[in-house]
Amino acid sequence: MPYHIKKNSILGTAVPTEGGEYYAGDNKWTNVYENRKVYTNKADADAVKATTVTSKLGNVEYTYQPRWWKNSTVIEE
């Protein structure tokens, strides 16, 4: 079964987005369903959804998961 990653639009109801945005790859999102990135297995999609970012503030390094990944869902087609 193929899989893709979907999230709610950050624009909310101000701009109709056909129900959400889809991960298109290369750190880009699209509201065009046909332009979504399709994964052949769930493990690959889950690994992308689990993406974290590490930043440094002064001498402190911290790792977090950006909201767009945290609030996204892996969808089975």
C-alpha positions in Angstrom: 0.0 0.0 0.0 1.3 3.5 -0.7 1.4 6.2 2.0 1.6 10.0 2.1 1.9 12.7 4.8 -0.8 15.2 5.4 -1.3 18.2 7.7 -3.8 20.9 8.3 -3.1 24.2 6.4 -1.4 26.9 8.4 -3.7 29.4 6.6 -6.7 27.9 8.3 -10.0 28.9 6.7 -8.7 32.1 5.1 -7.7 30.2 2.0 -9.5 27.0 1.0 -7.0 24.2 0.7 -9.2 21.2 -0.2 -8.8 19.9 3.4 -5.1 20.2 4.0 -1.6 20.2 2.7 0.5 17.3 1.6 4.3 16.8 1.9 5.8 17.1 -1.5 9.4 16.3 -0.6 12.5 18.5 -0.4 11.1 20.3 2.7 8.0 21.6 0.7 4.3 21.3 1.2 1.5 21.5 -1.4 -2.3 21.7 -1.4 -2.4 19.8 -4.7 -3.1 16.1 -3.9 -1.4 14.9 -7.1 1.9 16.7 -6.2 2.3 14.8 -2.9 5.3 12.6 -2.2 4.2 8.9 -2.1 6.0 6.4 0.0 5.9 2.6 -0.8 6.0 1.6 2.9 4.7 3.1 6.2 8.2 2.9 7.8 9.6 5.4 5.3 6.7 7.9 5.8 6.9 7.5 9.6 10.7 8.2 9.5 10.1 11.5 7.6 7.2 12.5 9.9 9.6 12.0 12.9 12.0 14.6 11.6 13.6 16.7 14.3 15.7 19.9 14.2 18.7 20.6 16.4 19.5 24.2 17.2 22.0 26.0 19.4 21.2 28.9 21.6 24.4 30.2 23.3 26.1 27.2 24.8 22.9 25.1 24.9 22.0 22.7 22.1 18.4 21.6 21.9 16.4 19.2 19.7 12.7 19.6 18.8 10.2 18.5 16.3 8.7 21.4 14.3 5.0 21.8 14.6 4.3 20.9 10.9 5.8 17.5 11.5 4.3 17.1 15.0 0.8 17.8 13.7 1.0 15.8 10.5 -0.4 12.3 9.9 0.7 9.4 7.8 -2.1 8.4 5.5 -2.6 5.0 3.9 -4.0 5.3 0.4 
